[in-house]
């Protein structure tokens, strides 16, 4: 069973962290719901820990972040280097939200602030048929983002999409790289708290609709299971 190295690219606010945990803790709960035996290492790159070399890493998960992939943060170029090295080595790798965008940018895609504005609350995504990972035709998952992938890398196939987010899920040609824009690690309570945190920044009508949407069921466990199996090599492509 591979050991998963979580690249913590963003920090949960102290008040929310006390109740919901850090992003790595959210992912650990999500993945251990599928297999309790999986072990993790956490690299706090957003807090200053150096980005490791791809050599020796067994599986990589890159979290979300309040940062944008275009920001001039000292750890972003080394993280892109890690992505490219891991891609060549075919190390199982998953990116979520910021991680999704970072992988796309590192491998030749284009990321920018969307003209559609903020995506928050529960969004429903169409699943591309014959993708080899997800059998459902649609997935409803919480999201929280302004930036998004607007042009996928040549190596990527879009497997999740919506009118709001045309490239919400990418599966790469090396068979070992997967990334998604929405957050399967978020429960409805945490996603609602993020909506409330946008009050005053995002139009009131958007916040209200997003909070209302989170009363409906989420398919987070389905997508979380896909990610867990992908990282542990249990899904044949």
Secondary structure per residue as TSV (DSSP state, phi and psi in degrees):
chain	resnum	aa	ss	phi	psi
A	1	X	-	360.0	121.5
A	2	X	-	-68.3	150.3
A	3	X	-	-89.5	129.4
A	4	X	E	-94.3	124.8
A	5	X	E	-97.2	117.0
A	6	X	E	-95.3	121.1
A	7	X	E	-90.3	103.9
A	8	X	-	-81.1	98.1
A	9	X	-	-91.7	-7.9
A	10	X	S	-148.0	157.7
A	11	X	-	-116.0	132.5
A	12	X	-	-71.1	141.0
A	13	X	-	-58.7	148.0
A	14	X	H	-53.5	-41.3
A	15	X	H	-68.2	-35.7
A	16	X	H	-81.7	-31.1
A	17	X	H	-63.3	-37.0
A	18	X	H	-61.2	-33.7
A	19	X	H	-94.0	-37.0
A	20	X	H	-109.8	-14.2
A	21	X	-	89.8	178.0
A	22	X	-	-81.7	170.4
A	23	X	H	-59.9	-45.5
A	24	X	H	-57.8	-39.8
A	25	X	H	-64.5	-37.2
A	26	X	H	-62.6	-43.9
A	27	X	H	-67.8	-37.9
A	28	X	H	-62.3	-42.6
A	29	X	H	-61.6	-44.1
A	30	X	H	-61.0	-46.5
A	31	X	H	-75.5	-38.0
A	32	X	H	-71.4	-15.2
A	33	X	T	-66.9	-21.6
A	34	X	T	-93.2	-41.4
A	35	X	-	-150.2	109.9
A	36	X	T	-70.3	-13.8
A	37	X	T	-84.9	-7.0
A	38	X	-	-71.8	136.7
A	39	X	-	-104.9	155.7
A	40	X	E	-134.1	149.5
A	41	X	E	-119.9	144.7
A	42	X	E	-119.8	129.3
A	43	X	E	-112.3	113.8
A	44	X	-	-85.6	71.7
A	45	X	G	-66.0	-33.8
A	46	X	G	-68.8	-20.6
A	47	X	G	-99.1	6.1
A	48	X	T	109.7	-4.9
A	49	X	-	-68.5	141.0
A	50	X	-	-68.5	147.7
A	51	X	-	-71.8	128.4
A	52	X	-	-74.8	166.3
A	53	X	-	-77.2	148.9
A	54	X	S	-67.4	-24.6
A	55	X	T	-61.3	125.8
A	56	X	T	93.1	-15.2
A	57	X	-	-76.9	136.9
A	58	X	-	-97.1	-30.4
A	59	X	E	-162.8	146.5
A	60	X	E	-129.8	135.9
A	61	X	E	-129.7	123.9
A	62	X	E	-106.2	123.5
A	63	X	-	-81.3	179.1
A	64	X	-	-75.5	174.6
A	65	X	-	-164.4	152.5
A	66	X	S	-76.9	-13.0
A	67	X	S	-76.1	158.7
A	68	X	-	-104.5	152.2
A	69	X	T	-67.6	-16.5
A	70	X	T	-87.3	-8.6
A	71	X	S	-68.4	147.6
A	72	X	-	-86.9	65.9
A	73	X	-	-96.2	140.8
A	74	X	H	-63.5	-23.6
A	75	X	H	-90.7	-9.1
A	76	X	H	-70.8	-48.5
A	77	X	H	-58.4	-44.5
A	78	X	H	-62.3	-33.2
A	79	X	H	-68.5	-37.8
A	80	X	H	-64.1	-39.4
A	81	X	H	-61.2	-41.7
A	82	X	H	-60.7	-44.0
A	83	X	H	-59.4	-46.8
A	84	X	H	-65.2	-40.3
A	85	X	H	-67.0	-42.4
A	86	X	H	-65.9	-36.0
A	87	X	H	-62.7	-45.8
A	88	X	H	-63.9	-39.4
A	89	X	H	-78.7	-6.6
A	90	X	T	60.1	39.2
A	91	X	-	-74.6	128.9
A	92	X	E	-54.0	128.5
A	93	X	E	-145.7	133.9
A	94	X	E	-131.3	138.4
A	95	X	E	-124.3	141.2
A	96	X	E	-124.7	128.6
A	97	X	T	57.8	-106.4
A	98	X	H	-53.9	-43.0
A	99	X	H	-61.1	-39.1
A	100	X	H	-59.6	-47.3
A	101	X	H	-69.4	-39.2
A	102	X	H	-64.7	-43.9
A	103	X	H	-62.4	-44.8
A	104	X	H	-60.6	-45.4
A	105	X	H	-64.1	-42.4
A	106	X	H	-63.5	-29.0
A	107	X	T	-104.6	15.7
A	108	X	T	106.3	4.0
A	109	X	-	-83.1	177.8
A	110	X	E	-120.6	130.6
A	111	X	E	-123.2	134.7
A	112	X	E	-157.4	170.6
A	113	X	E	-65.8	130.1
A	114	X	-	-77.9	143.6
A	115	X	T	-68.6	-15.1
A	116	X	T	-78.1	-8.4
A	117	X	-	83.6	-154.8
A	118	X	-	-75.2	134.4
A	119	X	E	-104.8	113.1
A	120	X	E	-138.3	160.2
A	121	X	E	84.7	-157.4
A	122	X	E	-89.5	118.4
A	123	X	E	-113.1	147.8
A	124	X	E	-107.2	129.6
A	125	X	E	-117.1	139.3
A	126	X	E	-78.5	140.1
A	127	X	E	-103.4	125.1
A	128	X	-	-65.8	134.4
A	129	X	T	-69.7	151.9
A	130	X	T	66.3	27.9
A	131	X	-	-82.3	-14.7
A	132	X	S	82.7	-1.7
A	133	X	S	-123.0	-43.6
A	134	X	-	-119.5	121.4
A	135	X	-	-86.3	-25.8
A	136	X	-	-62.8	153.1
A	137	X	S	-86.3	-25.4
A	138	X	E	-142.5	150.9
A	139	X	E	-132.3	134.2
A	140	X	E	-107.4	117.9
A	141	X	E	-140.5	148.3
A	142	X	E	-70.2	145.8
A	143	X	E	-138.6	163.2
A	144	X	E	-160.6	93.8
A	145	X	E	-161.8	157.2
A	146	X	S	-115.3	-44.7
A	147	X	E	-76.5	157.1
A	148	X	E	-160.4	165.3
A	149	X	E	-73.5	120.1
A	150	X	E	-103.3	-17.4
A	151	X	E	-142.5	117.5
A	152	X	-	-74.9	150.2
A	153	X	-	-60.9	155.9
A	154	X	T	-60.2	-29.7
A	155	X	T	-77.0	-6.3
A	156	X	E	-108.0	146.7
A	157	X	E	-112.8	132.4
A	158	X	E	-78.9	120.7
A	159	X	E	-116.0	-12.5
A	160	X	E	-127.3	135.5
A	161	X	E	-155.7	157.4
A	162	X	-	-153.1	169.6
A	163	X	S	-61.5	-35.7
A	164	X	S	-75.0	-38.6
A	165	X	-	-131.0	89.3
A	166	X	T	-64.7	-23.4
A	167	X	T	-125.2	65.4
A	168	X	S	-83.5	-15.6
A	169	X	E	-148.8	131.4
A	170	X	E	-126.3	132.6
A	171	X	E	-116.0	127.5
A	172	X	E	-96.9	157.4
A	173	X	T	-66.2	-21.4
A	174	X	T	-75.0	-7.1
A	175	X	S	77.1	1.7
A	176	X	S	-127.8	9.5
A	177	X	E	-128.8	127.2
A	178	X	E	-138.3	139.7
A	179	X	E	-144.9	149.0
A	180	X	E	-138.4	144.4
A	181	X	S	-77.4	-43.2
A	182	X	S	-75.2	173.7
A	183	X	-	-113.5	90.4
A	184	X	T	-68.9	-16.1
A	185	X	T	-79.3	-12.8
A	186	X	-	-84.9	133.9
A	187	X	-	-89.9	171.8
A	188	X	H	-63.2	-34.3
A	189	X	H	-66.3	-44.7
A	190	X	H	-68.7	-40.6
A	191	X	H	-61.8	-36.7
A	192	X	H	-66.1	-41.1
A	193	X	H	-61.3	-36.4
A	194	X	H	-68.2	-37.5
A	195	X	H	-59.7	-44.3
A	196	X	H	-64.5	-32.5
A	197	X	H	-68.6	-19.8
A	198	X	T	-86.4	-6.6
A	199	X	B	-59.4	129.9
A	200	X	T	95.5	-18.8
A	201	X	T	-106.0	-41.3
A	202	X	B	-102.1	142.4
A	203	X	-	-50.0	140.2
A	204	X	H	-55.1	-37.9
A	205	X	H	-66.3	-33.8
A	206	X	H	-70.7	-43.1
A	207	X	H	-62.6	-45.1
A	208	X	H	-61.9	-44.4
A	209	X	H	-65.0	-38.1
A	210	X	H	-65.2	-44.5
A	211	X	H	-64.3	-40.6
A	212	X	H	-63.9	-37.9
A	213	X	H	-63.4	-29.2
A	214	X	T	-76.0	-3.0
A	215	X	T	-78.0	-14.5
A	216	X	S	-87.4	159.0
A	217	X	-	-62.4	148.2
A	218	X	-	-111.2	148.0
A	219	X	-	-99.5	31.6
A	220	X	H	-59.8	-41.7
A	221	X	H	-63.7	-35.6
A	222	X	H	-64.1	-50.5
A	223	X	H	-68.7	-37.4
A	224	X	H	-60.6	-39.2
A	225	X	H	-65.9	-38.6
A	226	X	H	-59.9	-45.7
A	227	X	H	-64.8	-43.9
A	228	X	H	-60.2	-46.3
A	229	X	H	-68.0	-35.4
A	230	X	H	-65.2	-44.3
A	231	X	H	-69.6	-28.6
A	232	X	T	-96.1	4.7
A	233	X	T	74.9	22.6
A	234	X	-	-91.9	-3.9
A	235	X	S	-108.9	120.9
A	236	X	-	-82.4	132.8
A	237	X	-	-107.0	360.0
